[in-house]
Amino acid sequence: MTMNSYITMMFSTEGSLPSQVVDRLQMIGFKPCTGNYDFVYEWDKNATIEDTIYFADKIHEVLNGMGVLYSLETDEVLEL
């Protein structure tokens, strides 16, 4: 079983360009996606709660000052 973290973004015209936000998130391993979420991070292990909190702090630091709102969700991915 693996885990994925998903981000949904809300941009403001008073903030950074969406392309700049994409660049920042890609720097920490997120990939743009389509569907219910805007970005996905595919964990290479089963992440602990501590891992996800540390990663959320990292996301917060990377997006600081960019004028965006986001929601973060981490789920287990069932492999068939």
N, C-alpha and C positions, 0 to 999 in steps of 0.2 A: 504494500500500500504506500502511495506517495501523497504528498500534500501540495496544494497550490494556494497562493495568496492572490486575491483579486482586488483591483482598485477601480472605483467609479469616480470620475472627476466632474467638478463643476468649475468652469472658467469664468473669470470676470474680465470685462474690458479694461478694468483698472489694473489688471495684473500682467504677468508675462505672457508672451505669445504661446499658444498651444504647442508649437513646434519646439520651443525651448523647454517646456515641461516634459515633452516626450523624450528629448535628449537627456535630461536629468534622470528620468526614471530608467531609461535604457542603461545608463551608466552603472546602476545598481542591480541590473539583471532583469528588469521587467520587459515584457514584450507587448506591443499593442495587440489588441484582439477585437473581435466583433461579437455582438450578442449583448448579453446583460451587463457585461463589464467592459471597461476601456483598456485595462492592462492585466496581464497575468505574470506571476512569478512562480516558476516551477521548482519546488524544493528538491534537492538531490538526496534528501533523507526525511525521516519522520521528524518534523519539527516539534519541539516541546513548547509549552506556553512561554517559557523564558526566551526561547529562540524568537518566537513571534513578537514578543514585547520588544526585544532588542531591535528586531527588524523594523517594527513600527516607529521606534525612535529614530532609526536611520532614515526612513522615508520622511519623517517630520523634518529632520535636519536638511535633507536634500531639497525639500519643497519650501522651506522657510523663505519668506520674503517674495514668493512668486504670486501671491494673491489668488491662490486656488483653494477650493474646498474639496475634500475627498473622503470617501468611506473605504475602509479596508475590511476584507473578509478572508479568512483562511479556512479551507475545507480539506478533508481527506478525499482523495481520488481513488475510487475503486477500480482496480485493474482486473480485466477479464482474462 
